[in-house]
């Protein structure tokens, strides 16, 4: 319920836009967004089955202005750490029936080559508590799990390239110690 309330407040504050955050480029036409639904069991498997890699999860939505503004930085961080044992995964808070109409076109416009899901939990509170009970549900939000699947870093609100790097490097450093 709290998640729905946060969505409603963000919608009222920031409005809603159907515009893509950028034009489709020839490079993005080769991007085939891989979007699936993720439920509670799927989320638990995602965190558990990291193959020894650090996992950065970003929760976003196409209607969320700060999410759209930070998304190019997320794409950069995914590309930068692709070969460095770090998986970047996005989880959209859009509705499951908006995958083809909104989520996939947005991901394609952003050249997002990393895995993305649309949240499909039974209720918003279950989603929030599965990710991080300290999280209010406000978007965007970023969570970094270590190689053992332990949540080590959380960032609530818009982030930038240096912020994403700092989160990953702090978790990487803790893994070494």
C-alpha positions as CSV (number, residue, x, y, z in Angstrom):
1,X,0.0,0.0,0.0
2,X,2.9,2.4,0.9
3,X,4.4,1.7,-2.5
4,X,1.2,2.6,-4.3
5,X,1.0,5.8,-2.2
6,X,4.6,6.7,-3.1
7,X,3.7,6.1,-6.8
8,X,0.7,8.3,-6.5
9,X,2.6,11.1,-4.9
10,X,5.4,10.9,-7.5
11,X,2.8,10.9,-10.3
12,X,1.2,14.1,-8.9
13,X,4.6,15.8,-8.3
14,X,6.3,14.9,-11.5
15,X,3.4,14.2,-13.9
16,X,3.4,11.6,-16.5
17,X,5.1,11.6,-19.9
18,X,4.8,9.2,-22.8
19,X,7.8,10.6,-24.6
20,X,11.0,8.5,-24.8
21,X,14.0,10.0,-23.2
22,X,16.0,10.3,-26.5
23,X,15.7,9.5,-30.1
24,X,16.3,6.0,-31.4
25,X,19.7,5.7,-33.0
26,X,21.0,3.1,-35.5
27,X,23.0,1.5,-32.6
28,X,19.8,1.2,-30.5
29,X,18.0,-0.6,-33.3
30,X,20.3,-3.6,-32.6
31,X,19.3,-3.6,-28.9
32,X,16.6,-6.2,-28.3
33,X,15.3,-5.4,-24.8
34,X,15.1,-8.5,-22.7
35,X,12.2,-7.8,-20.4
36,X,10.5,-10.4,-18.3
37,X,8.3,-10.5,-15.3
38,X,9.8,-11.0,-11.8
39,X,7.9,-12.2,-8.8
40,X,9.1,-13.0,-5.2
41,X,10.6,-16.4,-6.1
42,X,12.2,-14.9,-9.2
43,X,13.7,-12.1,-7.2
44,X,15.1,-14.5,-4.6
45,X,16.7,-16.6,-7.3
46,X,18.1,-13.5,-9.0
47,X,19.9,-12.6,-5.8
48,X,21.0,-16.1,-5.0
49,X,22.2,-17.1,-8.5
50,X,24.7,-14.4,-9.2
51,X,27.5,-16.8,-10.3
52,X,29.9,-15.2,-7.9
53,X,29.3,-11.7,-9.2
54,X,28.4,-8.5,-7.6
55,X,24.8,-7.6,-8.4
56,X,23.5,-4.0,-8.8
57,X,19.7,-3.8,-9.0
58,X,18.1,-0.5,-10.0
59,X,14.4,-0.1,-9.5
60,X,12.9,2.5,-11.9
61,X,9.8,3.3,-14.0
62,X,9.2,4.9,-17.3
63,X,6.9,7.5,-15.8
64,X,9.5,8.5,-13.1
65,X,11.4,11.6,-14.2
66,X,14.4,11.1,-11.9
67,X,14.6,7.5,-13.1
68,X,14.6,8.6,-16.8
69,X,17.3,11.2,-16.0
70,X,19.6,8.7,-14.3
71,X,19.0,5.9,-16.8
72,X,21.8,6.9,-19.2
73,X,24.3,6.7,-16.3
74,X,23.0,3.3,-15.4
75,X,23.6,2.1,-19.0
76,X,27.1,3.5,-18.8
77,X,27.8,1.7,-15.5
78,X,26.5,-1.6,-17.0
79,X,28.8,-1.2,-20.0
80,X,31.8,-0.2,-17.9
81,X,31.5,-3.1,-15.5
82,X,30.2,-5.7,-18.0
83,X,33.5,-7.6,-18.0
84,X,34.4,-7.0,-14.4
85,X,32.2,-9.6,-12.5
86,X,29.3,-7.1,-11.9
87,X,25.8,-7.7,-13.2
88,X,23.5,-4.8,-13.6
89,X,19.8,-5.5,-13.5
90,X,16.8,-3.2,-13.8
91,X,13.4,-3.8,-12.3
92,X,10.7,-1.6,-13.6
93,X,7.7,-0.6,-11.5
94,X,5.6,-0.1,-14.6
95,X,2.6,-2.4,-15.0
96,X,3.2,-5.8,-16.7
97,X,0.8,-4.9,-19.5
98,X,3.1,-2.0,-20.4
99,X,6.1,-4.0,-21.3
100,X,5.6,-3.8,-25.1
101,X,4.1,-0.3,-25.2
102,X,6.4,1.6,-22.7
103,X,9.2,-0.5,-21.1
104,X,10.7,-2.1,-24.2
105,X,10.6,1.1,-26.3
106,X,12.2,3.1,-23.5
107,X,15.0,0.5,-23.0
108,X,15.6,0.4,-26.7
109,X,15.9,4.2,-26.8
110,X,18.5,4.1,-24.0
111,X,20.6,1.3,-25.7
112,X,20.1,-0.7,-22.5
113,X,21.7,-4.1,-23.1
114,X,21.4,-5.4,-19.6
115,X,18.7,-7.6,-18.2
116,X,15.4,-5.8,-17.1
117,X,12.3,-7.1,-15.5
118,X,8.9,-5.7,-14.6
119,X,7.9,-6.2,-11.0
120,X,5.0,-8.7,-10.7
121,X,4.7,-9.4,-6.9
122,X,1.4,-10.1,-5.3
123,X,1.5,-6.7,-3.6
124,X,3.8,-3.7,-3.4
125,X,4.7,-4.2,0.2
126,X,6.0,-7.7,-0.5
127,X,8.2,-6.3,-3.3
128,X,9.6,-3.5,-1.0
129,X,10.3,-6.0,1.9
130,X,11.9,-8.5,-0.5
131,X,14.3,-5.8,-1.8
132,X,15.0,-3.9,1.4
133,X,12.5,-3.4,4.3
134,X,14.2,0.0,5.0
135,X,13.2,1.3,1.6
136,X,10.0,3.4,1.4
137,X,9.3,2.4,-2.2
138,X,10.3,5.8,-3.6
139,X,11.9,5.7,-7.1
140,X,14.6,5.4,-8.3
141,X,16.4,3.1,-5.9
142,X,19.6,1.2,-6.3
143,X,20.8,-1.9,-4.3
144,X,24.1,-3.6,-4.5
145,X,24.6,-7.2,-3.4
146,X,28.0,-8.8,-2.8
147,X,29.2,-12.0,-4.2
148,X,27.5,-14.0,-1.4
149,X,24.1,-12.3,-2.1
150,X,24.2,-10.0,0.9
151,X,22.8,-6.5,0.5
152,X,25.7,-4.2,1.1
153,X,24.7,-0.8,-0.4
154,X,21.4,1.0,-0.9
155,X,20.8,4.4,-2.5
156,X,17.4,6.0,-2.5
157,X,16.8,8.6,-5.1
158,X,18.6,9.7,-8.3
159,X,22.2,8.6,-8.7
160,X,25.0,9.5,-11.1
161,X,27.9,7.6,-12.7
162,X,30.3,8.4,-9.8
163,X,27.7,7.3,-7.2
164,X,27.1,4.0,-9.0
165,X,30.9,3.5,-9.2
166,X,31.3,4.3,-5.5
167,X,28.6,1.8,-4.5
168,X,30.2,-1.0,-6.6
169,X,33.7,-0.3,-5.5
170,X,32.8,-0.2,-1.8
171,X,31.2,-3.6,-2.2
172,X,34.1,-4.9,-4.2
173,X,36.5,-3.7,-1.5
174,X,34.5,-5.3,1.2
175,X,34.6,-8.6,-0.7
176,X,38.4,-8.5,-0.8
177,X,38.8,-7.8,3.0
